[in-house]
Amino acid sequence: MEYIVICLASLAVSGLTLFSGFGLGTVLTPVMAIFFPIETAVAVTAVVHFANNLFKLTLFGRQADWGVTLRFGLPALVSSFAGAWVLVKVSGLELLFSYTVAGGEFFVTPVKLLVGVLIVFFAVLELRGGKKQAIPASWLPVGGVVSGFFGGLSGNQGAFRSAFLLGAGLGKEAFIATGVVLACIVDVTRLGVYAGMAGSHMITENAGLVVAASLSAFLGVHYSRKVLKKITIQTVRVLVGVMLLLLGGGLVAGVI
């Protein structure tokens, strides 16, 4: 049963995240956690996420804008360490509040609330901007700092990355390709950390599931690639804005 549920989730979400640049880990991790301990769910999801990004890199990598990649990626790499350091310092902070709905208990932490509010802010900017670029390209280094810091702090670097890359004036293929290159850099670093924490042991024990979920993700990307030819960058901008709004709202509400 877990194979069917996880593979279907991987197939559906990977197709959607081809356009948004984020969301696979956000959705797949809690699905994995239904069947496995959270540390295993995080490690296995990270491998599927990386494999999916490598697959997208083979499809779109040549269209990446390396100038944008460097202007965004270098500040992100440096600031991610600062975010991780802050995470250690604030990990002991108490919950702001918790509540119960339909038998489920939800928790709101200071970090989730802060990240969620910022993501909602960028989502509103994007959706209100129309065809106008909400965040100018000159802010790319700032975007790298923000993305890297909150990636280290909460793991939500993908949402901030997409929000700022939309302002870089890239075409739809270059937007996707540049985001994929940056995501691969983050994934390599993250997998190195997980391997050092015995994550490799969790992954090898679930190798069959990793392969099945990865192939499902590839299939989702394959079919979404056909849709990509028929949509405009403006459609991508609206989709990213809506997904940012959903992610930010979920964090603020403690659902994610």
N, C-alpha and C positions, 0 to 999 in steps of 0.2 A: 504493500500500500504506500509506504513512504517513497518508493521509487516513482510511482505514478504521480503523486501529489507534487513532489519536488521537481520532477522533470516538466510537468505542465506549468508550474510557476516559473521555472527557468525559461521555458519557451516563450511564454507570454510577456514576461517582464523584460527580457533581453531585447525583444523586438521594439518595445517602447523606449527603452533606454538608449537605443541607437541614436535617436533624435535628441533626447534630453541630455545625455552625457552623464547621468547619475540615476540611481534608484535600484539597481540590481541587488546590491548588498543590503540596502535598506529593507527590501521586501523578502529576499531569499533567506536572510539570517533568521528572522522569526519563524519562517516556514520550517527551516531546518531544525530550529529549537523545539518544535513540536515533537520531534522524533529522537533528538539527541541532546546530550548535555550542552550547555551554552558554549563552552570552550571548544567543543568539537564542531558545533554549528558555525562558529566564527571562522575557525581554521579551514573547514571544507568550503565554506562560501568564498573565502579569500582566494582559494585555488581556482574555483569556477570563475570568479570575477576576473582573475588574471588571465586564464585561458581564453575567456570571451574577449578580453581586450586585445590579446595577441592576435586572435582571429580577425578582429576589426582592423588591427594594424596592418595585416596582410592585404586587406581590401582597400583601405583608405590612406595608409601611411604616406604614400608619395605626395599626397595633397596637403600634408600638414604645413603650416606656416612656422618655420623654424625661428624667425625673428620674434614672433609672438610667444612661441614656446620658451625661448630663453628669457624674455622680459617678464614672463609670468612664472616660469618654473623655478628659476634660481631663487627669487625671494621666497617662494613657497617652500622650497627645500629647507632654507635657513630657518624660517619662522615656525616650521613644523616642530622643531626641537623645542622652541619656546613654548608652544602649545602643550607639548607632552610634559614639559617641566611644570607648567601651571596645573595640568591635570593631577599630577602627583600631590600638589599643594592643596587643591580644592576637593580631592576625592573624599575627604572626611566631612564635608559640609552636609548638614542635615537636609532632609526633604523640605521643600516649601509647603507642599500639601499632598494629600492623596484622596481619592474618591472611588466609589464603587458604582458601576453601571451594569445592569443585567448580569449580576453575579461576578463581573470582572473588576479587579482592582487596578487602578492606574495611578502612577506616581509622577510627580512633577519635581524635577531637581533644578537648582539654580543654573547649571550649565545648559540643560535642555531648554529652559525658558529663554535664556539669553540667545542661544543659537537659533531657536525657533522664531523669535521676534525679529532677528536680523534677516533671516531667510524670507519671512513674510514681507519685510520692508523692501527687499530687492525684488520680490515677486510683484508687489504693487507698482514699483517703479517701472518694471518691464511691461506689465500689462497696460499701464496708463500711457506708456511712451508711444504706442502705435508703431508707425514705421520709423519713428525717430529713435536713435540709439540712446537708451536710457542712461548707460554708463559709458562715458567717452573712452577711446582707446588709450589716452594718456594716463588713465588710471590702472592700466594693466599691472604695473609693479605693485601698486597698492592692493589690487585684487589677489596677486600672488601671496602677499603677506597675510591678508585676511583668510584666504583659502588654506594656506599652510598652517596658520596658527590654529584655526578651528578644526582642521583635519587632525592635528596633533592632540587637540583638546577633546574632540567629540567624535571624530571619524567622518564628519560631514563635509569634507573638502570638495566633493563632486558638485554639490549644489552651488557653492560659492564660485567654483571654477566656471561653471556654465553661465552663471549670471554675469560675470565679468567678460568672458570670451564673446558674449553676444555683442558687446560694445566695441569689439576689435575690427568690425567691418569685414568679417570673413564671409565667404560664400558658404552654403550649407555643407558641402563636402569638406571644405577646409575647417569649418567649425567642428565637425565631427572628428576629423583626423587629428587636429591639434589637441582636442580634448582627450583623445585616445592615447596619444603619445604621453601626455602629462599623467594620465591615469596609470599607464604602465610603469612609469617611474615610481609613483606612489606604491603600486602593488609590489614591485620588487623589494622595496624597503620594508613593507609590511610583512611579506612572506619570510624575509630574513629574520625578523623579530619573532614570528610565530615558530619558525624552525628552531630557534634558540631556546624557545620555551616548551620544547617537546611537541610542538604542533605537527611535526613531520610524522610522529607516531600516530596521531589521530587521523592524519590524512591517508597514510598507507593502509590503515585498517578499513577505510571506506573508499578504497580506490575505485571500485566498481560504480559507486554512486557518483563520485567525482567525474568519471568518464561519461556516465549517462547524462548527468546534469549539464556538463559542458557541451556535449553534442546537441542537447536540446536547446541550449543557448545559441549555438551556432546556427541552428535551424531558424530560430527566431530572427536573428540578424539577417540571414539570407532572404527571408521573405520581406522583412522591413526594408531591405536595400532596394527591392523592386518598387516599393511605395515611394522611396526617396526621390526617384526620378520624376514623380508626378507632383511633388509638393514644392513650395517656395520657402525661402529663408524666413519670410514673415510667418508662415505656418509653424515653422520650427520655433520661432521666438514666442509665439502664443502658447505652444505646447510646453515649452520650458517654463514660462511664467506660471502656467496653471499647475505644473508639477511642483514648482518651488512653493507655491501657495499651499498645496496639499501637504508637502513635507513639513513646512514650517508650522502649519496648523496642527499637524500630528505631534510634533515635538512639544509645542506649547501646551497641548491638551494631555501630554503624557501617554499618548497612544503608541508612539514610536520610541 
